[in-house]
């Protein structure tokens, strides 16, 4: 086995010894050698395919077939509220103690993939599974788990990301295989012995063959680890437009390992922009106007529920990104009311559960689902045979109401810059203007800036969005932020690197596929 580290920063002695043990690294290396060639082929196929506009004719028999995924496990049949967040020690404890049914520990969009974040995160998860995790804060408070914490779920990185610090035969390992491999190696048997299971979320899929690759990874891993096939259960985030046209196929590929689909709403909006980047008919208004009730988003969520329940699978709702504020009670009340309406709509539409980003929002989401579910764990048995979504419905971006405003442009510029600053300094999720911004929401912000420049979007006062206009707004916003945070914090935020990455992801002639791919070179 040839496993090496490329300029890997130091770790704690315990993390190095326990997480990166020779046996664990050998397991990851085997995954890399077996599956990385297919991963690279599938990524190349993404760029070779034209933008899809309909369901796949070659998989019509799968969509028409009479089949169902594996039934929910008794230990986690009730998913009415799941909270998400990165894997730092305090966050893991607070999320597991939040009152949510599940906690999705995130190595992807809510995570900045520093070497320390990736490896120490696995140590934190193992300690959480063993119920030994504690955290001593600087104010003297000690954090520990409650008696009945939430069920743990883990989201590895998407297929498109690699980890530059871990090399096998001189080649960087896929972040997905590293994250999954370390988690499964250390914890699959641990979880099963405790009556739970290795629950996963799979991000950024664009084709059912990418789900097939994950399924093959699961089969191999279970056999290698000596645990029964079907032990691993995975929920797929439908957060790309191509995947929305292949929901049946994705569930089919993962049948014995499937745990449903999730409406990854923010990345889905980004995907619509990216997939149809060159078409003026797909220009969206301010991101605050692209709600879940606009026609193309409504079609997407209704199709997801109908597809999942027809196949006996969980349908999980989208993220509520609100961070409650105690400074402005009236504004906070309006925001909470909006979350309540969003979650009541999801529960009424048939979703089995939903996502939140902050513990204070858990009771709001739970009440909305309690009102519909009562004592039932889920509503998988509720068929939505009334749904007749067509590809044209999914493509109906033009019916989205709203306009491109200076406030929306300024907000996108500010959020993109601030998020990049946080990400480059090791934080993948950050509270900005009472919203939890992560890579998905930042992708919307920067891709909208690019889209508005590309198609010459016009502001209400007649000004056209240009690179020069955006550059001027960026200068104003960065000056404002610098004045607010002070010189020391400003310099710690790597502003010059953030500006350079902003220019590459929002102002370039071509739209980069992912901002994290561009920013990773500077991490």
N, C-alpha and C positions, 0 to 999 in steps of 0.2 A: 504494500500500500504506500502510495506517495501522496501524503497530505502535508501541506505547508501553509504558513501564514505570510501574507504580504503586508508588511508594515503595520501589523495589528497592534493597536494601543494596549497598554497593560490592563489586566483584569485582576480581580481579587483572587487570592490563591485558591479559595474554595470553588469559585466558578470555573477556574481553569482545570482544577482536578476533577470536579464532579460533572460538570456539563460537557467539557471537552475531553472526556476520557478516551483512551485509545479505542475501546470497543464502540463507543458512540460515533467517533470519527470514521471508523471502518464501516459502520452502518450507513452513514451519510455518503461516504465515498462509493459504496456499492449502488446506492440510489442514483448517484450522479452518473456512474458508468453505464448503468442499464437504461436510464430514461432521459438523460440530457440530449442525446442526438434527436430523439423525437420532439422534445421541447423546442429545440432550435428549428426543426422543420415546420412545426406548427406556427411559430412566430413568423417565419418567412412566408407562410401561406396567408397570414393576416394581411400583409402588405400587397400580396399578389392578387387577392380577390377584389372585385369591384364592390362598391357599396351595395348592400343587399336591399331589395325592395319588396320581397315576398317570402313566403314560406318555402322551404327547400322541397322541390319536387321529388328528389331521390329518397326522401324519408317520409313520404306520404303514408306508407304502411305503418310506421311507428305512431304517427299522429292518429291514425284510424284504429289502431290495435286496442284490444281489451286487456290491459295489464295494469298492475299497481306496484308501487314501491313497497319496501319492507315497512311493516307497521311500526308506530312509535314505540320506543322503549318505555316501560312503566316508570322508570326513575326520572324521566324527563318528557312526560306527555303534556305538561302544562308549561307553556312558554309565553304567557300573556304579556310579560314585560322583560326585555333584555336590555342591560346597560352595556355600553362599550367604552373602551379606553385603553391606553398603553399599559405596558407591563412593569412600570416602576413599582417599587414595593408598597408605598403608601397608597397608590391608586388601586392596586390589586386588592388590598385589604378593604378600602372604602367601597369599592364596587361590589365585592362579594358580600359586604355587610349592608348594602343599600336597600334591601327589601325587594329588589328585582328577582325574578325567577332564575335568570341566567346572566352571566357576565362574559362578554366576548373580549378576551384579552387579545390585543391587536398588535401584530408585528408588521402591519401594513399601513393603511392610510393615517392612523392616529400615532404613528411611530416614526421617529427619525432614525434610520438604520445605522447608527453608530455601532461599532464593535461592542462597546460596553452595553448599550441598550439591548442588543440582540442576545448576548450570552448571559448577562446578569438577569435578563427577563426570564430565561428558562429556569434559572435557579429559583427565582421568585415563584414561578408557577408550581414547581415541584414542592417547595415549602408550603404553598397554599393547599395543594392536594394532601400533603401529610398533616395539615392543620398545625404546623409549627411556625408559620410566618408571623413575625412581629416587626414593628417599626418604631424606633425612638426618635421623636421629632426634636428639633432644636429648642422648642418651648417647654420641653420636659414631658410632653404627652407620650404615652405608649399606645400604639395601635395593635390590636389583635383581632382574630376572627370571632364572630358570634357563633353560637352553637349550631345554627342551621344556615350556613351561608348559601349563596346562589350557586347554581350549577355552572361549572367552568366550560367555556367554549374557546377555541383558539383560531385566530385567522393568520395563516402564513402569508408571506408576500406573494404577489401575482407571478405568473409565468414569465413576465417580461423583465424581471429584476434579477440581478446576480449579486452575490456578496464578494466584494473585491478582496476581503481579508482572508477568505478561506479558499485555498486552491487544491484541486485534485489533479494530479499529473500536469501541474502547471496551468490549469484552466480554472477560472473562478466558478464556484458552485452556484447553481440557481438558488436564489433566496428562498423560493418555495420548498425546494428539497432540503435545504439546511434547516429551515424552521420546522417543517413537518417532521423531518428525520430525527432531530434532537428531541422534539416533544414526544413523538411516538416511542422512541427508544427508551427514554427515561420514565414515561408515564402511562403508556398503554396498559400494561399489566397492573400498575398501581391503581389506576382508575377502575378497572374491571373488578379487582379484588375488593374495592370499596363500594361496589354496587352501582357504579356510574360507568361511563364509557369515554373514549377519546372523541369528543364532539368538536367538529371543525366548521369553519366558514371558508368557502373558496371564492376568492375575488377575481374580477377582471376577465372572466372567460368570454371568448368571442365565438366559440364554435363547439358543437357537441363532441368533436374529436378531442378537444382539450379536456373535456370531462372524462372521456374514455381514458386518456392518459392518467388522470388522477385516479380513476378506478383501478387501473393496472398497478399504480404505485401502492394503493391500499392493499390489494391482494398480495403483492410481493412482501410488503412490510408485515402484514399479519402472519404470513407463513414463516417469515424469517424470525419473527419475535415469538412464535408459538402461541398466538392467540387466535380464537376462532374467526373465520371469515365473516364479515358483517359486523364485527365489533366496532369498527370505525364508522361513524355516521357524520355526514357532511351536508350542510346547507349551502347552496350555491347562491351567491348574490347575482341577481339579474341587473347588471349595472352597465351593460353595453347594448346598443341597439341590435347588433347582430344576434346576441344571445336572446333577446326578446322574441325573435322569430324562431327560436329553437328551444323553447321551454320544455316541450314534451320530450324532445330528443335528449336534452341534458339530464332530465329525470330518468329516462330510460337507460342511459349509459351508466348511471350510478345506482341502479335499482336497489341492490341489497345494502348499499352504503348511503343511500339518500336520506336526508332529513329535511327535505323541502327546498323552497326557494324564498329569497328575500328581495323585496323591492328596494334596491340600492339607488334611491331616488337622485342623489346628488351626482354620482358618477354617471347615471343614465342621462341626465341633462347634458353633462359634458360630452358624453358619447354622441349624442345627437348633433352637437355642434361639430365635433371632430369628424364624424362619419360623412357629414354633408357640408364640409367646410367651404367648398367652392360654389355652393348653390345659394344665391341670394334669397330664395324662398324659404330658407331655413334660418334666417337671422332672427334671433330671439330678443325680446325686450329686456329691461332690467331684470336681474336674477330674482329680485323680490317679487316680481310679477308672475314668475313661472311657478305657480302653485300646483298642488296635486289635483286641483279641480279643473285645470285647463284641459282641453280635449285630448291632446296626445298623451298627457300624463295619466288622465283618467282611463283611457283605453289600455294603457300598459298595466296599470294596477288591477283592473278588472280581469284582463286576460290572465294575469298571474294567479289570482285567486281561483278562477275557473279551472285553469290547467292543473294546479296543485291538487285541488279537491277531487277532481276527476280521477287522479292517480293515487289518492289516499295519502297525500303529502302535506306537510305544514306549509302555510302561506304566511310569511312574516312581513309586517309592515315596515315603513321607512323611518328614518332617523328624525327625532325632534332635537334640534341642535341648540335649543334655548338654554342659556345659563341664567337662572333667576338673579335679579338685581334687587337689593334692598335699598338702594339710593333713590329710586324713583318708583314708589308704590303703584302709581297709576299706570305707568308704562309697563311695569311688571305684570299687573293684573291683565292688561290687554294681551300681552304675550302669552301668559298662561291660558287665557281664554282661547287663543288661537290654537295652542297645543291641544287643549281639551276638544275643540271642534275637530281637529285633524284626527285625533285618536278615536273619537266617536264615529267618525266617518269610516275609518279603517275597520273597526269592530263591526259596524253595521254592514259593511261590504263583504264580510266573511273572513277577514284576516284572523289568524289564530293567535297572534301576538305582535309586538311592535318593539321599536328601538328608542332609547333615550340616551342622552349624553351626560346627564347630571343627576345625582341622587335626589335632588329636590323635585325633579319632574316625575320620578317614579310613581308617587301617589296619584298624580293626575292621569297618567296613562293607565295605571292599574284600575282606577275607578271606571274609566271608559270601557275597558274590557270586562270588568266585573259585571257591569250593567247588562252586557249581552251574554256572557258565558255563564254567569252564576256559579254553580258548583261544578259545571262541566270543565274538563281540562282544556278542551279545544273545540272547534266547530268544523273539523275536517269532514264530517259527514254532511255538511251543508253544501250541496251541489249548486253551482251557479250556471245551470243550463240555460238561463236567460241571456247569458253573455254571448254575443256573436261578433267579437272583435275581428276586424279585417286588417291586413297590412296597410290599407289606405287610412284607417283610423289611427294606427300607430305613427303614420307619417304626417299627420295633420298638424304640423307645427304652425302653419300659416294662420290658423284660427286662434292662436294665443293672443289675448288682448294685452295692451300695454304699449309703452314706448321706450325709446332709449333716451335717458335724461342725463344731465350733468351729474346729478347726485348719484345715479347708478354707476356712471363711468368712474367718478371719483371714488366711490366705495370699492369698486373692483380693483382699481389701481392700489388703493391703500391696503386692502385685504391681501392682495397678492404679495406686495412688498413686505408687509409685516409677517405674513406666514413664512415666506422664504427666510426672513431673518431668524425667526424661531427655529425653523427646520435646520438651518445651517449651524445652529448652536445646540442641537440635540433634542429639540422638542417637536414632536410630530402632531400634537394637538394643542391649540392655544385659544384662550378666550379673547375674542376681539369684538368689541361693541355688543356684549351680552350674547354672543353666539359662539359655539364651539366650532372653530374652523379647523379642518384637517386637510389632507391632500385633495380629497374629493371636492370640497367646497372651493379650495384655492384653484383647482383645475377649471371650475366654472368661471371664476372671476377672470383668470388670465386668458382663457380661450374666448370669452366674450369680448375682451379688449381687442384681441387679434381679429375676431370675426367682424367687429364694428369698423375697424380700420380697413380690413380687406374689402368690405362691401360699401364703404362710405356712408355709414349710418349717420342720420341727421338728427341733431338735438332739436328740442322744441323752438329754440331761438334762431334756428337756421344754420348754426355752425355744423360743419361736417367733422366727424371723428377722424383725425389724422395722427400720424406718429408725432408730429410736432405738438399737437394739442395734448396728447397723452404725456409727452415728455415734460411739458409745462406743468401739468397736473401732478406728475410724479415729483417734480422739484418742490412744488408747494406742499404736498402731503408729507414728504420726507422732512422738510423743514419744520412742519408742525409737530411731527412725531418726535424729532430730535429735541425740540423745545420742551415738549411734555415730559420726556423720560430723563433728560439730563445727559451731560456729556459722557459720563462713565458708562451708563447703560447703553447709550447710543453706540459707542465704540465696541462694546462687548457683542452687540448684535450683528457685527460684520456687515455694515451698510454697503460698502463698496461691492462685496461679493453678491449681496442681495440685489443691488442695482444691475449688476452685470447679468445675473441669471434672469431677472425680470425682462431685460432687453431681449434675451435669447428666446424666452418662452412666450412673450406677448407681442414683441415688435418685429420679429424676424419675417422674412418673406414667406417662409413655410412654417406651418404650425407643428412644433415638436409633438411627438406622440404622448409623452408624459413629462411633466415638469420635474418629477423626481429623477428621471434618467439624466436630465441636464444638470440638476443640482448635485447629484451624487458625486460627480467628479470633484466637487469642492468640499465634500463632507469630511 
